[in-house]
Amino acid sequence: MRVFICGFGTVGQGFAEVLARRMDFLEERYGCPILVTGAMDSKTYVLDRNGLDPLDLVATKQRTGRVGEDEYSDSTKVLDQAAYDILVEVSPTDIKTGGAGLRNITHALENRKDVITVNKGPLALKFNELITLARRNKCKFRFEGSVGGAMPIINLCRENLRGEKIESIRGIFNGTCNFILSKMDKGQPFDQVLKEAQQMGYAETDPTNDIEGYDSACKVAILANSVFGRNVTFDDVKITGITGITEEAIALAASRNMVIRLIGEVSETKLEVGPRLVPRGHPLSISGTLNTAQIISDLAGPITVSGRGAGRTETASAILSDLISIMDERTE
Ligand SMILES: NC(=O)c1ccc[n+]([C@@H]2O[C@H](COP(=O)([O-])OP(=O)(O)OC[C@H]3O[C@@H](n4cnc5c(N)ncnc54)[C@H](OP(=O)(O)O)[C@@H]3O)[C@@H](O)[C@H]2O)c1
């Protein structure tokens, strides 16, 4: 099986490292090696149909800032030259247009390649188009890590909970906002905590997508489409961020034994992200950078999952799980 890694930053490199760690396991399970036959960053690419050493790729990227020596102007032309069966698309999220990720995923599916992605933009904007294309071309298309990183949620609902009627999912889908709100619980003002989150690497230099709730809204749209079978985009989500949360509001909540958390809510009819009052001790009152979600279904009742919503190895673990599912289906 041949894999092309598109995007070689935090997650792309993390996936290469995880693949190297699990190489023997995968070869034993499937009786053949998983070959990385190509990789691409924003400017350069490298191809080898006989397979590249994933750890050499990481070392080269870290040493030179480039994954390959050759430069490209059109990523789809690179994909056309590559020998691959599965595209792992982990280029930056663009929630306005879907960006290069949308182009690369579409191109791979049009060429009957399987795709794994954690890139939220294409999924939050063009979910149904991509799923339809994948079905039409009999391709496998998986995206577990796009919501909640390492926290299992999409495949949990679609596979382990198949047979359930899932009534709603409510969750904390952005670790940065949760970090900020939990620090505010201790009396620190928003601006100060945001600065701290940036210094600690939890928040981007431009934190808009996190604090305005856009990142959570992408995840809510992805869940609505993938778990509830709805046909929505990011634009359909009613979004309120956390920039308007004052120290007074936090104190008032605390006086009622509550905390304020940025909650994403999805059901057949609901599609919202906003600050909500949560009783202390409730599963959604957690502090820190973890993601958590509560799934309500008719037979199983409430199920709560929690885990690291971001991180190099953590996000790569979700990609590995999708890779194994695809391989299992292919070898059935
Ligand atoms: N970080 C996480 O924990 C996490 C969790 C869940 C989902 N995600 C999603 O995973 C994706 C990658 O995140 P990341 O943290 O790895 O980002 P990142 O560190 O910024 O890495 C992005 C990579 O994509 C490359 N790139 C930029 N433009 C490209 C293009 N047009 N075509 C191909 N590659 C391009 C970059 O190239 P250069 O190296 O040359 O800049 C870089 O290698 C994003 O969509 C993000 O939303 C991330």
PDBQT file of the ligand as one rigid body, heavy atoms in Angstrom, charges set to zero:
ROOT
HETATM    1  N1  LIG A 401      -2.122  20.428  14.810  1.00  0.00    +0.000 N 
HETATM    2  C1  LIG A 401      -3.080  19.636  15.244  1.00  0.00    +0.000 C 
HETATM    3  O1  LIG A 401      -2.994  19.082  16.321  1.00  0.00    +0.000 OA
HETATM    4  C2  LIG A 401      -4.304  19.371  14.407  1.00  0.00    +0.000 A 
HETATM    5  C3  LIG A 401      -5.380  18.662  14.951  1.00  0.00    +0.000 A 
HETATM    6  C4  LIG A 401      -6.495  18.366  14.144  1.00  0.00    +0.000 A 
HETATM    7  C5  LIG A 401      -6.513  18.825  12.847  1.00  0.00    +0.000 A 
HETATM    8  N2  LIG A 401      -5.450  19.556  12.355  1.00  0.00    +0.000 N 
HETATM    9  C6  LIG A 401      -5.489  19.988  10.962  1.00  0.00    +0.000 C 
HETATM   10  O2  LIG A 401      -4.389  19.352  10.294  1.00  0.00    +0.000 OA
HETATM   11  C7  LIG A 401      -3.917  20.189   9.269  1.00  0.00    +0.000 C 
HETATM   12  C8  LIG A 401      -2.432  20.388   9.451  1.00  0.00    +0.000 C 
HETATM   13  O3  LIG A 401      -2.189  20.998  10.698  1.00  0.00    +0.000 OA
HETATM   14  P1  LIG A 401      -0.710  21.262  11.215  1.00  0.00    +0.000 P 
HETATM   15  O4  LIG A 401      -0.828  21.643  12.635  1.00  0.00    +0.000 OA
HETATM   16  O5  LIG A 401       0.173  20.138  10.816  1.00  0.00    +0.000 OA
HETATM   17  O6  LIG A 401      -0.322  22.564  10.365  1.00  0.00    +0.000 OA
HETATM   18  P2  LIG A 401       1.120  23.114  10.049  1.00  0.00    +0.000 P 
HETATM   19  O7  LIG A 401       2.092  22.687  11.108  1.00  0.00    +0.000 OA
HETATM   20  O8  LIG A 401       0.976  24.538   9.734  1.00  0.00    +0.000 OA
HETATM   21  O9  LIG A 401       1.552  22.323   8.723  1.00  0.00    +0.000 OA
HETATM   22  C9  LIG A 401       0.922  22.521   7.500  1.00  0.00    +0.000 C 
HETATM   23  C10 LIG A 401       1.751  21.861   6.425  1.00  0.00    +0.000 C 
HETATM   24  O10 LIG A 401       1.101  22.030   5.179  1.00  0.00    +0.000 OA
HETATM   25  C11 LIG A 401       2.021  22.598   4.251  1.00  0.00    +0.000 C 
HETATM   26  N3  LIG A 401       1.321  23.375   3.236  1.00  0.00    +0.000 N 
HETATM   27  C12 LIG A 401       0.990  24.701   3.240  1.00  0.00    +0.000 A 
HETATM   28  N4  LIG A 401       0.339  25.015   2.111  1.00  0.00    +0.000 NA
HETATM   29  C13 LIG A 401       0.287  23.869   1.378  1.00  0.00    +0.000 A 
HETATM   30  C14 LIG A 401      -0.225  23.557   0.093  1.00  0.00    +0.000 A 
HETATM   31  N5  LIG A 401      -0.799  24.484  -0.659  1.00  0.00    +0.000 N 
HETATM   32  N6  LIG A 401      -0.111  22.284  -0.363  1.00  0.00    +0.000 NA
HETATM   33  C15 LIG A 401       0.498  21.325   0.388  1.00  0.00    +0.000 A 
HETATM   34  N7  LIG A 401       1.012  21.573   1.615  1.00  0.00    +0.000 NA
HETATM   35  C16 LIG A 401       0.900  22.824   2.096  1.00  0.00    +0.000 A 
HETATM   36  C17 LIG A 401       2.966  23.435   5.080  1.00  0.00    +0.000 C 
HETATM   37  O11 LIG A 401       4.145  23.670   4.345  1.00  0.00    +0.000 OA
HETATM   38  P3  LIG A 401       5.437  24.410   4.963  1.00  0.00    +0.000 P 
HETATM   39  O12 LIG A 401       6.031  23.401   5.909  1.00  0.00    +0.000 OA
HETATM   40  O13 LIG A 401       6.288  24.639   3.773  1.00  0.00    +0.000 OA
HETATM   41  O14 LIG A 401       4.921  25.637   5.624  1.00  0.00    +0.000 OA
HETATM   42  C18 LIG A 401       3.148  22.492   6.275  1.00  0.00    +0.000 C 
HETATM   43  O15 LIG A 401       4.089  21.499   5.958  1.00  0.00    +0.000 OA
HETATM   44  C19 LIG A 401      -4.730  21.472   9.338  1.00  0.00    +0.000 C 
HETATM   45  O16 LIG A 401      -5.745  21.400   8.380  1.00  0.00    +0.000 OA
HETATM   46  C20 LIG A 401      -5.279  21.466  10.743  1.00  0.00    +0.000 C 
HETATM   47  O17 LIG A 401      -6.504  22.147  10.857  1.00  0.00    +0.000 OA
HETATM   48  C21 LIG A 401      -4.365  19.838  13.102  1.00  0.00    +0.000 A 
ENDROOT
TORSDOF 0
